[in-house]
Amino acid sequence: MKRWIQTLRVAVRGLLSGERRICNQVLASASASASDPDIIENCFSEATKGLVLQLLNFGDAVAICPRTSEKLFRILGMYEALADVAPDLDTLFTGDSKTLISEEATEILQRLGEAVRGTIMVFANAIRGESSRKPMQAAETHHLTRYSMNYIGLLVEYAATLNSLLENFEWDKGESSEYDPNMTPVGRCVLKLITFLESKIEEKSKLYEDGGMQYIFLMNNTYYIVQKVRESELRTLLGDNWIRKHRGLIRQYETSYLRASWTRVLSYLRDDGLGGSGTGRAALKERFKNFNLAIEEIHRAQAAWKVADPQLREELQISVSEKVIPAYRAFVGG
């Protein structure tokens, strides 16, 4: 496909344009009969039409071949290349040849456009249909998240073309979607794909039996998505409000992690039921013992968990410290 893109441009703007000049120069300076415009056009058409149709036939074959996600960007490149040289083809040919080639190019552009839309749906369905049941061992960013966000990020490079091809694009019928009315077609597409990804990540988080690990997984993946958006042109498509909303979501996951992992630890630092009697001192000793055991249990369980991003890891450490240290000091001081 990449070679076809290069060949098409070279053929139309190099070979065909050169052939047109030669026909015009040689035949126009020949005898009166040879310089007849119809003869010139016929000679040019006979010499070049077969090459053009052969190139177009390959484009048509690609447009109707089975769709896979990996082919999307090659197909987009082919669409852009053909759309780019179509005006040149109209200029080079006249008469019946022009009509034939123009109609053929237009039809292939339409089919390539359909292939683009269909391939985007294949990618969307691949996200929704990802069925691996093995959770990431360290609750780190899922390979589906990495692959999908890198893929989605590449869509921005074809934004102008996709805005045209996706103008009236419909997702699943009956599936409601709320978009900013000012959002571009490619922006709506990106938002939809990321929404599918977030739903799948939410589903995969339930593979973890440990509630704390579930929220670490959600934090890691959501943070990765937000960073990919924030550091690329995706930010322009989705807007700062989207980023703020998802940062808030990360904070919610952080709060849920603290609740799931540290509530039991903090319960041993409450002073209810403690008195000054011997019974109270025994209870206090038992509280410290249980507190230490709970801390050891958390360390043992969570030592292998990964929060890959240094900033997110530091924020989480601070949140844990702000929860546990004041409670411990108050308990000891009390």
Buried (B, 14 or more C-beta within 10 A) or exposed (E): BEEBBEBBBEBBBEBBBEBBEEBBEEBEEEEEEEBBEEBBBBBBBEBBBEBBBEBBEBBBEBBEEEBEBEBBBBBBBBBBBBBBBBEBBEEBBBEEBBEBBBEBBEEBBEBBBBBBBBBBBBBBEBBBEBEEEEBBEBBBBBEBBBBBBEBBBEBBEBBEBBBEBBEEBEBEEEEEEEEEEEBBBBBBBBBBBBEBBBEBBBEBBEBBEBBBBBBBBBBBBBBBBBBBBBEBBBBEBBBEEBBEEBBEBBEBBBEBBBBBBBEEBBBBBEEEEBEEEEEEEEEBEEBEEBBEEBBEEBEEEBEEBBBEBEEBEEBBEEBBEEBBEEBBEEBEEE
